[in-house]
Amino acid sequence: MSLNVVILAAGKGTRMHSELPKVLQPLSNKPLLQYVLDATQRLKPTTITVITGYKTELVKSSVTSRNVSWRLQEEQLGTGHAVQQAIPDLFANKTLILYGDVPLIDESDLQALIKKADLGLAILTFDNNSPAGYGRIVRNEKEITRIVEEKDCNNEEKKITEINTGIMACNTKSLINWLGRLTNNNSQKEYYLTDIVEFAVDDGLSVRSHLATEEISISGVNSKEELAQLERGLQMRKAQQLMHQGVTLLDPGRIDIRGELKCGKDVTIDVGCIFEGSVTLRDRVHVKPYCVLKDCEINEGTIVEAYSHIDSSIVGSSSRIGPYARLRPGTTLAENVHIGNFVEIKNSTVSQGSKINHLSYIGDSEIGMNVNIGAGTITCNYDGVTKHKTIIEDNVFIGSNTQLIAPVKVGKGATIGAGSTISKDAPQDELTLSRSKQKTILGWRKPEKK
């Protein structure tokens, strides 16, 4: 298919009350414009042209795009004027016009619309019971004769429920001709793209339509309120997809997927959980309430207890994490590992069967199998300039309130006495501790306030 795509993305978005351009406002952690670009790329068009205006360089640098031409609309003189800026890039036989603030456009709707634009003009419409704010589709029996903008509607036209989404496909040669005939004889003194409907009718060409399948797919964003409504609609759509795959969501209205979430069989997700980036939950994983998981893999049968944060980490099967645990980037846990409340692990590996259950920090470390690390243990991995490694071999027992000053190694089967500060390697199968002898100072008195 020979296709040009033009995306209108020049507006500031005054009602957003933000310095960020409207098309860069985030929807599930991704700019609105990026959704449109992604959908466009899947159509495999000949050309893609984005019309920018407000903070053009920021817009360009904030999205990932391939083979995109950027055209500047210096003055905001209407949608027709915006499309005129793309004329030098219109080489293909058909042209599709999209909007950078309508992010969830359905690809099947676009394919159907493009097919209807062989010679004339095809418009994506929607039947809206509350059409206020939208241009109305005016028909002569079945044929579309014109589109009237809300501000130019008379009382009868305001009763029409079929609305214009603004998305059009048309013959490129005809489009270029129509753009040259636009005038600004309207209440806004703007060049309306919708006027090309009357030009097509005057030229004896058919004006066809395709009715969009879902309201969310044609919903634009003009305010923070509308952005929030679209966010919740998108999240509900994702929740329904997960449940269709067999995932148990204890409340589908209280989940946020801000990226890609892949789930195996018999996965359960409790309320208030947030998933960012690319997250994989394998079979029988249970994520308890209010967890935040980002760019991580949780393997079979693992339980993530409430309020845990996992970032750029791999968790082995049949493990238990949390509550209130934090796994930072570079963490890899083997199977049957227990990481308990208020434990933080960063850039470390923990082998099979090991337990770190309470109030500990493990950084830049290699932990062997069947290791038990007591409460309050800290690996002192940073000397103020350089990070150093701690190695704890298999079957080690670390007593509570121990500081391991890296670089340091604890040999297999060793025991570290509680309250120790270990700055030298501890030999395997031996007890190592560092404490002063306990003593009582007779006659000592607490200081008193004067």
N, C-alpha and C positions, 0 to 999 in steps of 0.2 A: 504494500500500500504506500502510495506517495502522499505524504502528509506533512503539512506545516503545523506546528503548535505555537500559539501565542498566549502567554500568561501575563495577565495584567497585575502588576505588583508595585504600583507607584505611590499608593496612598500612605499618608502618615498614620491615620487611625486616630483622629482627634479624640474620639470618645473613649479610647483606651487610657487616656491621661498618663501616657508613658513616653519616655524618650526612645524606646525601642520601636522600630517600624512595625506596623500592624502585622505584616506577613512574617515577621520573626517572633511573634508572640508564641510561647511554647504550648503545645498540646501533647501531653504525655511525654514531656522532655524533648520534643522535636519541633522545630519551627513549622508554622503553618505552611509556608512555601515549600518546605522539603517534602511534605506529603504530596503536593501537586506535582513536583518534579519527579518523584518516585513513580507516581501513576503514569505520568507522561512517558517516562523511559520505557515502561512496559508496553506501550503502544508502538515502539520502535519507529518514531517519526523520522522524516528526512531532515527537518530543522526544528529547533526549539528556540524561541525568542522570548526573553523575559523583559517586560517593560518596567523600568524602575523610575523612581523620582526622589523620594525622601531617603537620605542616607544610603545612597547607591552602593558605595564601597563597603559599608557594613553588611548590606544585604548580600553582596557578592561573596564576601569572606565567611559568611555564617552558614552557608548551605553547601552541600556536596552535589556537584553537578558535572555532567559530561556533555561535551559538544553543545554548549549553550551560548547563544548570542545575547548580549545585553544591550538594550536600547534605552536611552534616557528621555523621559517626558518632562521637560523643564518646567512647563506650566501645566497645571491640572485643569484641562479644558474639556473633560468628559471622556467617556469610554471610547467613543468613536475616534477622538483625537489620539487617545492612547494607542489604539490599533494602527492608526496611520503611521506611527513611528516604526512599525515592524515591516512596512512595505518592502524595503530593500532585501529582506530575508525570505520573502515568500516565493519560493521556487517550485514547490510541489503542487500537484493538481488540486488538492483539497486543503482547507485550513480549518483547524479546530481552535476555538477561543475559550480559554479557561481563566479562572481568577485565583490569585495567590492566597486569598482569604477564604476559599471554599475547599477545605483540605481533604474531606472524606469522599470525594467524588467516586462513584462506582464505575469500575472499568467496563463492565458489561453494558452499562448505560451509554458510555462513550462509544463503544464499538457499534452499538445499534444506531446511535445518532449519526456517526460518520457514514454508515451505509446508506442513510436516507438523504445524503447531501450530494448525490451524483452530479446533478446539473444545477440545482438551485440552492435553497437554504433550508437547513434543519435546525430546529430550536428544541432545547431540552426544557420541558415544562413540568409543573407539579400541581396537583389539585390540593389546595390549601384552604381549610375552613376558616383560617384567620389570615387573610391575604394582605393585611395592612402593611405598608412599607414596600411592597413588591409591585413591579410593573404587571399590568393585566394583559392577558392574551385575548384579543378581539377577533372574533371569527364571523365570517359570512356563511351561515350554515356550518359546514365542516371545515371550510378553508380558512386559514389564518390570513387576516388582512392587515393587521398592524398590532403593535405593542404600545400601550399607553403607560407612561411612568406615573407613579402614585400621585405626584404633585400636579400632574396635568389631567387627572381623571375627573370626569363629571360624576354626578351621583349614581347614575346607572352603571357606569364602568367600574365604580368602586365595589359593586355587588358581585363582580366576576370573581370566581374562586380559582380559576386556572391561572397560574402565575408564571412569569418568565424567570428562569433561574439565571439568565445572563449567558449561559453556556450555549454556543452555537457552532455549527459546522457548515461550511459552504464551499462552493466552487471558488477557487482562488482568483481566477480571472474576473469573475463577477464581483467578488468582494473588493478588489482593487478599484473597479469602476464605481461601485457604490460608495466607497470611502471618499472618493473625489467629489461626490454630489452632496455630502453632508452639509447642513447649515445649523446655526445655533438659534433658530427662531422658536424658543421655548422659554418657560418661566425661569429656568436656571441659566440661560444663555450658554449652554454647553452643547457639544457635539455628541449626540446620543447615538450609540451603536445600533440601538433598536430601530432607528429610522430606516435601516437598510431593508426591513421587512416590506415597507411600502414601496421601496425601489424595486424589489424583486417582483411584487405584484404588478407594478407598472410595466415591468419588462416581460410580463407573461410567464414568469417562472413559478414553479410550485414552491410553496412554503410549507414544509412538513414539520411534524413534531414527534418527539418521543417523550412519553410520560415517565419520569423518574420513579424508581421502585421504592425508595425510602427517603423520608424527609431529611434524615441526618446526612445523607449523601449530597444534598444540595444546599445545606445550611451554611451560610456565611457567618463571619465573625466581625462584629463592629464594636463590641464592648466587652469588658471583663465579665459581665453577667452572661453574655452569650458564649464567651469562651468557656466559662464554668459549666454551662449547660451542655456544650458540645463534649467537654471532657467527660462528664458523667455519662452521656450517651455512648461515647466511645468505650468507656470502661464496661458499661452494661453489655455492649456488643461482644467485647472480649470475654466477659464472664459467661455469657451464653455459649460461646464457642467452646470454652473449657468444659462446661457442664455437658455439652453435647458429646464431648470426647470421653466423658466418664469421671471427670474430676468432681470431688465433693467440695462445694463452697458453702460454708455455714451461713454466710449472708452475701449473696452476689452483689448487693448494693454497697458493700464495704470492702472493695479490693481495688488496688491501683497497679496496673501493669504498664510501666513506662518504658517499654522495649519489647523483647520477645521472651515469652515463657513457654517452655516445652515441658509437658507432663507425661509420665508413664501411667500405668494402671493403678487404681485404688489410691490415688493421691488425695489428701485432705488438706484444705487451707482454711484456717480460722479467720476471724474478722480483722480488719485493719492492717493487713499485710501489704507491703509495697515491693514490687519487683522492678528493677532497673537494669538496663543493658540486656545481656543475654543470660538467661537463667534456665537451668535444666533441673527438674525434679523427677527422679526416677521412681520406679514402682514402690508403692506403699510408703512414700515419704509423707510425714505429717508435719505441717508448719503451724505452730500455735499462734495465738493472737499477737498482733502489732510487731511483727518482725520486718526487717528491711534486708532484702537479698539483692545483690548487684553482681552481675558477671560471675556467676558461680555455678558449681555443679554439686548437687546433693544426691548421693547414691542410695541404693535400695534400702528400705526399711529404717531409714534414719528419722529421728524426731528432733525438730528444732523447736525448743521451748520458747515461751513468750519473751518478747522484747529483745530478741537477739539480732545482731547485725553481722552479716556475712558479705564480704567484699572481695572479689577476685580470688576466690579460694575454691579448693576441692575438698569435699567431705566424703569419707568412705562409708560403706554400707553398715547398717545396724549400729550406728553411732548415736550419741545423744549430745545435743548442743544446748547450753543455756539452763535456766533463763538468764537474761541479761548478760549473755556472752558476746564477745566481739572478735571476729576473725577478720584480720586485715589482709591486704594484698600479699600474695606469695605464700599463703598458708595451704598446706596439704596434709590432710588427716587420712590415715588408713582406716580399715574397718574396726568396728567395736571400740571406738575411742569415746571417752567421756570428757566433755569440756563444760565445766559448771558455771555457777553464777559469778558474775563480775570477774571473769577470766578473759584476758586479752592476749591474742596470739598474732604475731606478725612475722612474715617471711621465715616460716619454720615448717619442719616436717615432724609429724607425730605418728609413730608406728603402731601396729596392731595391739589392741588391748590396753593401751596406756590411759591414765586418768589424771586430769588436772581439774579438780572439782571446785576450788574456792579461791577467789580473791588473789589471782596470780597474774604476772606478766611474763610471757615467754617470747623473746625476740631473737631473730637470727640464730636459731637453734636447730639441732638435730636430736630428736627424742626417740630412743629405741622402743622395743616391744615390752609390754607389761611393766611400764614405769609408773610409779605412783608419786605424784608431786603434791606435797602438802600445801595447806592454805598459806597465803602470804608470801609465796616464793617469787623471787624476781631474778631474771637474768639481766645482769648489768652489762649491756652489749655496746654501750657508746661511751668512749673516753673523752668526748668533747670535740674530737676531730674525726675519728674513724670508728666504723662499726666492726665488732668482733664476734666470733662464733662461739657458742656453747654446745658441747657434745655430751649427751647423756646416753650411755649405752643400755642394753637390755637389762630388765629385772632390777633396776635401781629404785631405791626408796629415798625420796628427798623429804626430810622433816620440815615441819611448818616454819614459816618466818626465816627462810634461808635466802641468802644473797649469793649468786654465782657470778663472780666477776670475770667476764670474758677477756681474752680467750682462755677457756678452761675445759677440761674433759673429766667426766666422772665414769670410771670403768664399770664393766659388767658386774651386776650383783652387789654393787656398793651401797652402803647406807650413809646418809648425811644426817647428822644429828640436828634436831630442831634448834633454831636460833643461830645457826652458823653462818659465817661469812667465808666463802671458799674462793680463794684467789690462786690456788695451785691445784694441779691435777690430783684427783682422788683415786687411789688404786682400787682395782676390782676386788669384790668380795670382802672388803674391809669397812669398818666404821670410821668415818672421818667427821670431826667436829671442831669447832673453834669457839670456845666460851671462856670467860673468866670464871674463876671459882666463886661460887655463891658465898656471900658473907653478910652478916648483920652488923650494922653500926649502932651500938648501944647508946642511948641518950640523945639520939638525933631528934630534932624538933622541926616541924614544918614552919616556914616563915609566916609571919602574921602581918596583916595590913596595919599601918599606923595612921 
